[in-house]
């Protein structure tokens, strides 16, 4: 039988299998909360829920905790305020409770001034420096007008012509100004660089086009085009804003109205504004309003303010809780956030926070703030269990005064719904891996939500 050469063996060709698995990388929700856009058409960097996570430029960071500073006070704190002395060793942290003022600087509560006569426990304060000393000016309905300095301590001041129920105090052009409960008039001291004297009434009724009373006075420093200048901002309870310029309110030639604007009704209790760089942020039913954009005509539906992405939720809350105790707006430099403290709702405390660098929003829970104050760059707040705590400090909540105990801070994120560029295609998710940067492995619960719910 003849030999037959064997054919060279060849690997049979197999058609390439269609790719059925795909790897997708999604960024952290650095854009923060978005209550403005449809949930089916949000940016990949936005979130539907962002609780206790602060949206940063490079990711989402769990907020800092809080620690008790003073425990077992006589009652819940009505107001908190601080005195920042030229020598930091003389600075003070105060808590007002039932007409008394406590010094809580060191962690031990000591009555600094008793029986002030305050009928509400709500105090408004500001600092004023003249040639004599640096003073803390404080007013409260029923208590009248008080000052504090390192030499004399608390002193009740008698000002001729000032009603007994002042609600706020401000300093403008080295002159002390007051608002009075349920009044359309303001009062100023007739002498510059003085903390006492005679109060002169100045009627603001003409700028209150929507009625109400004068709620607050603000000192606003802006560039007038040729030099920096201080403007007096008058805020009406129903949202009318009057901006005055000049030097001497007793002389019409040296004091005049720059304009009137409207921002919607403002909260009745608490501090609803804060300095923000060279601007002033003011909270009203229209949200967070920058005064610079307001007077420049840049705050409107076409050019919304910084709270636009949470406006649909924030505005109804302001409208509903506007007359409740007590609102506050403040900056927390060590966390890069501006915080809006709402009154409690059925015992639940929620704060809205905005990253001051990016404008992204989130919410905080688990911080029972009733009133706040800053001292030495640190935030302190009264709690609902008759205590004072240091806020945004450490890694645990409810840490005792000795640094022991505490509860882990828990947060929650629901990112925007994504179609992964194939909205008409069914998908099956088989694996997900979140990425954390932490000193120890975090405890997490993970869920994939595919139902727009």
C-alpha positions in Angstrom: 0.0 0.0 0.0 1.6 3.2 -1.0 2.3 5.8 1.6 0.1 8.8 1.6 1.4 12.1 3.1 -0.5 13.3 6.1 -2.0 16.7 5.7 -0.9 19.5 8.0 -3.4 19.9 10.9 -5.1 23.2 11.1 -7.0 24.8 14.0 -10.6 25.2 13.0 -11.8 28.8 12.8 -14.3 29.9 15.3 -16.2 33.1 15.0 -15.5 35.7 17.7 -18.2 35.7 20.4 -20.2 38.9 20.7 -19.2 41.0 23.7 -22.0 40.7 26.4 -20.2 42.2 29.4 -19.2 45.8 29.8 -17.2 47.7 32.4 -18.5 51.1 33.4 -16.8 53.6 35.7 -19.1 56.3 37.3 -17.8 59.2 39.3 -18.8 60.1 42.8 -21.7 62.6 43.0 -19.6 65.7 43.4 -22.4 67.8 42.0 -24.4 67.1 45.1 -28.2 67.1 45.5 -30.4 67.8 42.5 -34.1 68.4 43.1 -34.4 70.6 40.0 -33.9 68.3 37.0 -36.0 65.2 36.0 -34.6 62.0 37.5 -34.4 60.5 34.1 -32.2 63.3 32.8 -29.7 64.1 35.5 -26.0 64.7 35.2 -24.0 61.6 36.2 -22.3 63.7 39.0 -25.6 64.6 40.7 -27.5 62.7 43.5 -31.1 62.2 44.6 -30.0 61.6 48.2 -26.9 62.8 49.9 -27.1 62.6 53.7 -24.1 63.3 55.9 -21.8 63.2 52.8 -20.2 66.5 51.7 -19.7 66.7 47.9 -16.1 67.7 47.4 -14.1 68.4 44.2 -12.7 64.9 44.1 -15.4 62.8 45.8 -17.9 62.6 48.6 -16.6 63.0 52.2 -18.4 61.8 55.3 -19.1 64.8 57.5 -17.2 65.3 60.8 -18.9 64.4 64.1 -19.6 66.4 67.3 -18.7 66.2 71.0 -20.3 67.5 74.1 -18.7 70.6 75.6 -20.9 71.2 78.6 -23.5 68.8 80.0 -26.5 69.1 82.3 -27.4 72.8 82.2 -30.5 74.0 83.9 -32.6 74.0 80.7 -32.2 74.0 76.9 -30.1 76.8 75.5 -32.2 79.6 74.0 -29.3 81.5 72.3 -25.5 81.2 71.9 -23.0 84.0 71.2 -19.3 84.7 71.6 -17.0 87.5 72.5 -13.7 87.6 70.5 -11.3 89.6 72.5 -8.0 91.2 71.2 -6.2 88.7 73.4 -7.7 85.3 72.6 -7.2 84.2 76.2 -10.0 86.7 77.1 -12.4 85.4 74.5 -15.7 84.0 75.8 -18.5 81.6 74.8 -21.9 82.4 76.2 -25.2 80.5 76.4 -28.5 82.2 77.3 -31.0 80.2 79.3 -34.3 81.6 80.7 -33.1 85.1 81.1 -29.6 84.2 82.5 -26.3 84.3 80.6 -23.9 81.5 81.3 -20.1 81.5 80.5 -19.5 78.1 78.9 -16.0 78.8 77.6 -14.0 76.3 79.6 -16.5 73.4 79.5 -18.0 74.3 83.0 -21.1 76.5 83.0 -20.9 79.5 85.3 -23.5 82.2 85.5 -22.0 85.3 84.0 -25.1 87.5 84.3 -28.3 86.6 86.0 -31.8 88.0 85.7 -31.4 90.0 82.5 -35.2 90.3 82.1 -35.2 88.7 78.6 -38.7 87.5 77.9 -37.8 85.3 74.9 -34.3 84.1 75.7 -33.4 85.2 72.1 -30.4 87.5 71.9 -28.9 89.3 68.9 -25.2 90.4 69.2 -22.4 92.1 67.3 -19.0 93.3 68.2 -17.9 97.0 68.2 -14.4 98.4 68.7 -13.8 102.1 69.6 -11.0 103.9 71.3 -12.0 102.6 74.7 -12.3 98.9 74.2 -13.7 96.0 72.2 -17.4 95.5 73.2 -19.9 92.8 72.6 -23.3 94.5 72.0 -26.3 92.4 72.9 -30.1 93.0 72.8 -33.1 90.9 73.7 -36.8 91.8 74.1 -37.5 92.6 77.7 -33.8 92.7 78.6 -33.0 95.8 76.6 -29.5 96.7 75.6 -26.4 95.2 77.3 -22.6 95.3 76.6 -19.7 93.0 77.6 -16.0 93.8 77.7 -13.1 92.3 79.6 -12.8 95.1 82.1 -16.4 95.6 83.2 -18.1 92.3 82.2 -21.8 92.6 81.5 -23.3 96.1 81.8 -26.9 97.0 81.2 -27.0 100.3 79.2 -29.6 102.9 79.4 -30.2 104.7 76.1 -32.5 107.6 76.0 -35.2 107.1 73.4 -34.7 103.4 72.8 -37.8 101.2 73.4 -37.5 98.3 75.9 -37.9 95.6 73.3 -35.0 95.8 70.8 -34.6 92.7 68.6 -31.3 93.3 66.8 -28.2 95.4 66.9 -25.8 96.4 64.1 -22.8 98.7 63.6 -22.6 100.9 60.5 -20.1 103.6 59.8 -19.0 103.4 63.5 -22.5 104.1 64.7 -24.7 101.7 66.7 -28.2 100.9 65.2 -31.2 99.0 66.6 -34.3 97.3 65.4 -37.4 97.1 67.6 -40.0 94.4 67.9 -42.8 94.7 65.4 -41.8 98.2 64.3 -41.1 99.8 60.9 -38.7 102.2 62.6 -35.0 101.8 63.4 -33.0 103.7 65.9 -29.4 104.9 65.9 -27.1 106.5 68.5 -26.6 110.2 67.9 -22.9 110.0 68.6 -20.3 108.1 66.4 -17.9 105.7 68.2 -20.2 105.5 71.2 -22.0 102.6 72.8 -24.4 104.8 74.8 -26.2 108.2 74.3 -29.5 109.2 72.8 -31.3 107.0 70.2 -32.8 108.8 67.2 -35.8 107.2 65.5 -35.5 106.8 61.7 -38.7 105.6 59.9 -38.3 102.9 57.3 -41.9 102.5 56.4 -41.5 103.9 52.9 -39.3 100.9 51.8 -41.6 98.3 53.3 -43.8 98.1 50.2 -45.2 94.7 51.2 -45.8 95.6 54.8 -44.4 94.0 57.9 -41.7 95.4 60.1 -37.9 95.8 60.0 -36.4 92.4 60.6 -32.7 93.2 60.5 -29.9 95.6 59.7 -26.8 94.6 57.8 -23.4 96.2 57.2 -22.3 95.4 53.7 -18.9 96.4 52.3 -18.6 96.5 48.5 -16.6 98.1 45.8 -18.4 101.3 44.8 -16.4 101.7 41.6 -13.8 104.1 43.0 -13.3 102.7 46.5 -14.7 100.3 49.0 -17.7 101.6 50.8 -20.1 100.4 53.5 -23.8 100.2 52.7 -26.6 99.9 55.3 -29.0 97.1 54.3 -32.5 97.2 55.8 -34.4 93.9 55.6 -38.2 93.9 56.0 -40.0 90.9 57.4 -42.0 90.4 54.2 -38.9 90.5 52.0 -38.3 94.2 51.1 -34.7 95.1 50.9 -33.6 98.7 51.2 -29.9 99.7 50.6 -28.8 103.0 52.0 -25.5 104.8 51.5 -23.8 107.9 53.0 -22.4 108.8 56.4 -24.8 110.8 58.6 -28.4 109.7 58.8 -29.3 113.1 60.4 -28.4 114.9 57.2 -30.5 114.1 54.0 -27.6 115.4 52.0 -25.2 112.8 53.5 -27.6 109.8 53.6 -29.8 108.5 50.9 -31.6 105.4 49.5 -29.8 103.5 46.8 -32.7 101.3 45.9 -35.3 98.8 46.9 -35.5 95.1 46.0 -37.6 92.1 46.9 -36.5 88.7 48.1 -39.7 87.1 49.6 -40.5 86.8 53.3 -37.7 86.0 55.7 -37.6 83.8 58.9 -39.0 85.4 62.0 -36.5 84.1 64.5 -32.7 83.6 64.3 -29.9 84.8 62.1 -31.0 84.3 58.5 -27.9 85.9 56.8 -24.1 85.5 56.8 -21.1 87.2 55.3 -19.7 85.2 52.3 -16.4 86.5 51.0 -17.2 90.1 49.9 -20.9 89.3 49.7 -23.8 88.7 52.0 -26.0 85.6 51.7 -29.6 86.2 52.8 -32.2 83.4 53.3 -35.8 84.0 52.3 -38.6 82.1 50.6 -36.8 82.6 47.3 -33.9 80.6 48.7 -30.3 81.7 49.3 -29.9 85.2 47.8 -26.5 86.9 47.2 -27.0 90.6 47.7 -24.5 91.5 45.0 -26.5 89.6 42.4 -29.7 91.1 43.7 -28.8 94.7 43.3 -27.1 94.0 39.9 -30.3 92.5 38.5 -28.7 89.0 38.2 -31.0 87.1 40.5 -34.1 85.9 38.6 -35.6 82.8 37.0 -33.2 83.2 34.2 -30.2 83.7 36.5 -31.1 81.6 39.6 -29.2 81.8 42.9 -26.9 79.3 44.5 -29.7 77.2 46.0 -31.4 76.6 42.6 -30.8 72.8 42.7 -32.5 72.4 46.1 -35.0 75.2 45.7 -38.0 73.1 45.1 -37.6 71.5 48.6 -36.0 74.3 50.5 -38.6 77.0 49.7 -41.6 75.1 51.0 -39.7 74.4 54.2 -38.9 78.1 54.6 -42.5 78.9 54.0 -43.8 76.3 56.4 -41.3 76.9 59.2 -40.7 80.6 58.8 -42.3 81.5 62.2 -40.7 78.6 64.1 -37.7 78.8 66.5 -35.0 79.1 65.2 -33.2 79.6 62.0 -29.5 80.2 61.4 -27.1 80.5 58.5 -23.4 80.2 59.1 -20.0 79.1 57.6 -17.9 76.2 58.9 -14.4 77.0 57.6 -12.9 73.6 58.6 -15.4 71.8 56.5 -15.7 74.2 53.6 -19.5 74.4 53.9 -22.2 77.0 54.4 -25.0 75.6 56.6 -28.7 76.4 56.8 -30.0 75.3 60.2 -33.7 74.7 60.1 -36.1 74.6 63.1 -36.7 71.0 64.2 -39.6 69.1 62.6 -41.3 66.7 65.0 -38.1 66.3 66.9 -36.0 65.7 63.8 -33.1 68.0 63.1 -32.0 68.5 59.4 -29.5 71.0 58.1 -28.8 71.9 54.4 -25.2 72.5 53.6 -23.5 73.9 50.5 -19.9 73.4 49.5 -18.5 76.9 49.4 -16.0 76.0 46.7 -18.3 74.2 44.2 -21.9 75.2 45.2 -22.9 71.6 45.6 -25.5 70.7 48.2 -26.1 67.9 50.8 -28.1 67.5 54.0 -26.9 66.7 57.6 -28.8 64.7 60.1 -28.0 63.5 63.6 -26.9 67.0 64.8 -29.5 68.3 67.3 -28.8 72.0 66.9 -31.0 74.5 68.7 -28.7 77.5 68.5 -25.1 78.2 67.3 -22.1 80.4 67.9 -18.5 80.4 66.7 -15.4 80.9 68.8 -11.8 80.7 67.6 -12.9 79.3 64.3 -14.8 76.4 66.0 -18.6 75.9 65.9 -20.5 75.3 69.1 -24.2 74.6 69.4 -26.9 74.2 72.0 -28.6 70.8 72.0 -32.1 69.5 72.8 -30.8 67.8 76.0 -29.7 70.9 77.9 -26.1 70.8 76.8 -23.6 72.6 74.6 -21.6 70.7 72.0 -18.7 71.4 69.6 -19.7 70.8 66.1 -17.9 69.3 63.1 -15.2 67.9 65.3 -13.8 64.4 65.4 -15.1 61.3 63.7 -18.0 60.3 66.0 -21.3 61.9 67.1 -22.4 62.3 70.7 -18.8 62.0 72.1 -18.8 62.8 75.8 -16.9 65.7 77.3 -14.0 63.4 78.3 -13.6 62.2 74.7 -15.1 58.8 75.5 -18.0 57.0 73.8 -19.8 58.3 70.8 -21.7 56.9 67.8 -20.3 56.4 64.3 -21.4 58.9 61.7 -23.6 57.2 59.1 -24.3 58.6 55.7 -26.4 57.7 52.7 -26.1 58.4 49.0 -28.3 57.6 46.0 -26.7 58.7 42.9 -28.5 59.8 39.7 -30.1 57.1 37.5 -28.0 56.3 34.5 -28.7 54.6 31.2 -25.0 54.1 30.4 -25.5 55.6 26.9 -27.9 52.8 25.9 -31.4 53.8 27.2 -33.3 51.3 25.1 -31.3 48.2 26.1 -32.1 45.8 29.0 -29.2 45.4 31.4 -28.1 42.9 34.0 -25.8 44.0 36.7 -23.5 41.3 38.0 -20.9 43.2 40.0 -20.3 46.6 41.6 -17.2 47.9 43.5 -17.3 51.2 45.4 -14.0 52.9 46.1 -13.3 54.4 49.5 -10.3 56.2 50.9 -10.2 55.6 54.7 -8.0 54.8 57.6 -9.9 51.6 58.1 -12.4 49.6 56.1 -15.9 51.2 56.3 -19.1 49.3 57.1 -21.3 49.6 54.0 -24.6 48.5 52.6 -25.0 48.5 48.9 -28.0 48.3 46.6 -28.6 48.7 42.9 -31.9 50.6 42.2 -33.3 50.1 38.7 -36.8 51.2 39.2 -36.6 55.1 39.4 -37.8 54.9 43.0 
